[in-house]
Amino acid sequence: MEIPSASRALPFRVIYHEGYDLNFGSHVFPSHKYRLIRERLLREGIAREGDFLEPEPAPLEDLLLVHEPGWIERLRTGTLDFHEIRTLEVPYSRQMVNAYILAAGGTTLAGELALADGVGFNLGGGFHHAFPGHGEGFCAINDIAVAVRSLMHRGRIERALIVDCDVHQGNGTAVIFAGDPDVFTLSIHQYANYPAEKPPSSVDIHLPDGIGDEEYLKRLHDPLLAAVTGFRPDVMVYVAGADPYYEDQLGGLGLTIEGLKERDRLVLESALSHRVGVAVTLAGGYALKLEDTVRIHVNTVVAAAECLEEVGWRRRSSGGAG
């Protein structure tokens, strides 16, 4: 049953599950941030309870569209070796694995909602360092790739555009879709930062250290517009990392909170104005003050609502989407 509009504040649905907490403890990745984002959205009246949806875990068949069976089996059974855990850089737990699988289900659901409503917003996900057969950099399952492959497998889309604005290059995503003519990957990131090896995306925008709001937006604008208008995707997956922030512990760029919201608006407007729905994931954010990371992520929700209301939504017809 559709929830009455009176119980909602947003023009799209926000996907969240209490199981998104990756159980990292005092790790630099504040994995309880998802709960804090949800709480702030409700406290500030940006969202209401009726705006939230819980995802189902991604089914095994969806995970296997991207990942090697052995990797999924080792994750699920807790049989990763020392090298795999060290490369992943997070403490192993069953709760962690379940959180990654939930996030993959959430991003897939966000893709479906983007096709229907213009925006689907997953408060989790964005784990772009996960490769088919191993995890890296806090990422074990590439929910971005799982969502795209799942939507394609079910005939919902033919072409997907991934716009990755995390401070770190999306190396796992780049490898997964290398040579795939139906997926365009654009990554804008700090060059002198993790990962050391950066396999080529369709377009990589390598940024120097310390770049600020104005130059960042200038560097992003033209390649982004060219990707949307030239590739003509059926859906965009937007990886809206908070870590280009100037006080991020794992970043070295110079964006302000206001500049990051302008980035969000640029990406969202570029898609929605060309009738391309956007599935949003939040990815990284490691600010010295956790409340800054939460505010940046909350602002992405606000920017999405503003853009959808300003631009409106009328889906572009597509032969691949049903």
Secondary structure, 3 states (H helix, E strand, C coil): CCCCHHHCCCCCEEECCHHHCCCCCCCCCCCCHHHHHHHHHHHCCCCCHHHEECCCCCCHHHHCCCCCHHHHHHHHHCCCCHHHHHHHCCCCCHHHHHHHHHHHHHHHHHHHHHHHHCEEEECCCCCCCCCCCCCECCECCCHHHHHHHHHHHCCCCCCEEEEECCCCCCHHHHHHCCCCCCEEEEEEEECCCCCCCCCCCCEEEEECCCCCHHHHHHHHHHHHHHHHHHHCCCEEEEECCCCCECCECCCCCCECHHHHHHHHHHHHHHHHCCCCEEEEECCCCCECCHHHHHHHHHHHHHHHHHHHHHHCCCCCCCCCCC
